[in-house]
Amino acid sequence: MWPFRRADPYAGTSQPIRNDPSVPLVSIMIRSMDRKTLPRALLSAARQTWANVEIVVVAACGEAHKPLSDNILGRPVRMVWPAAGQRLNRPLAANAAVEAARGEWMQFLDDDDELLPENLATLLGARRPGRERVVYASAHAQDRHGNTLRRIGLPGNHVQLYFHNRTLTCATVYHRSLIDEGIRFDPDFPNSEDHDFQIACATRTGFLFVDAIIATWNSEIGSSGSGFGRNEDRQMFNESVTRIRRKWHAAFEHWLGKPDHLLEAGKLYLQVEDLAPALECLERALALRPSDGIALRWCGMANFRAGNLERAEMLLLKAQKRLPRDNGIRENLAMVRAQMREPS
């Protein structure tokens, strides 16, 4: 079931798992359409090695949802039902979940995804030097055949939110204080509501990244349009990003005005071959620091990878003048010129 996990300490047992109230309670919240994958998601939530867990299931599909047991493997399960005859879209179901949750920390799990057993222990066991109220790690995206597509969730900073959410909600925990301060999911974003919610949190707190893979995202299941394959709607995604950038213009203006953060994000995107955001981050950093040799070098390399050879050569020549002892720049420049000489 979990192709990337370490050994599951609860595998093969039906013994109840007793919650320990001496550690913080975590609410795992599931917005459920009662898919056939729901039992798998519930089991992955119940099998957490973290000692104090409640599972909150919002019957987003309304009265069509089957009732659930009040516990699974001893973990308490509470259902939240909409008004008679009502169905809830993703942001409304999320708001119903956070308002019903009792935990000090909260995590979302879609009914077609899975948590690895040490998900919560990994996140909540991390030291939070800045008292960050959002802690996240990575998830594996896999197709409908169980093949790994890519890793979702990398280190970085809030600049990344200009392009997409920083990771999946199933690989993230949020502190209850953010909800107490009034942060909610925006009903005007029925598809990119998780991205919008992460930005709202980012205006209040830093995020802490933990370098671990702690969840499986079945990215081709569902109909949000935010996944891969049959669950990818690129036009919808682009329209949502445009609306999100309009809504959070002031926050993005602040984050995108920090050249060090732009450089950090741009280098990370370049390392994972995500060229469009890499180029935008590094060009923005260079516009803010036009004489910075490091910005010139990395922006030159981004343009080289993107096939903008003349601009890459010009930027690397400028970088070489400012950092004459940097052999890496000389090597990069040689690669650019070699490709420029190749016949088209």
Sequence and secondary structure as in RCSB ss.txt:
>XXXX:A:sequence
MWPFRRADPYAGTSQPIRNDPSVPLVSIMIRSMDRKTLPRALLSAARQTWANVEIVVVAACGEAHKPLSDNILGR
PVRMVWPAAGQRLNRPLAANAAVEAARGEWMQFLDDDDELLPENLATLLGARRPGRERVVYASAHAQDRHGNTLR
RIGLPGNHVQLYFHNRTLTCATVYHRSLIDEGIRFDPDFPNSEDHDFQIACATRTGFLFVDAIIATWNSEIGSSG
SGFGRNEDRQMFNESVTRIRRKWHAAFEHWLGKPDHLLEAGKLYLQVEDLAPALECLERALALRPSDGIALRWCG
MANFRAGNLERAEMLLLKAQKRLPRDNGIRENLAMVRAQMREPS
>XXXX:A:secstr
  TT    TTTT        TTS  EEEEEEE   TTHHHHHHHHHT SSS EEEEEEETTGGGS    SEETTE
EEEEE  STT    HHHHHHHHHHH   SEEEE  TT EE TTHHHHHHTS  TT  SEEEEEEEEE TTS EEE
EE  S  GGGGGTS SS GGGEEEEHHHHHTT    TT SSSHHHHHHHHHHTT  EEEEEEEEEEEETTSSSSS
BSSGGGB HHHHHHHHHHHHHHTHHHHHHHTT HHHHHHHHHHHHHTT HHHHHHHHHHHHHH TT HHHHHHHH
HHHHHTT HHHHHHHHHHHHHH TT HHHHHHHHHHHHHHHS  
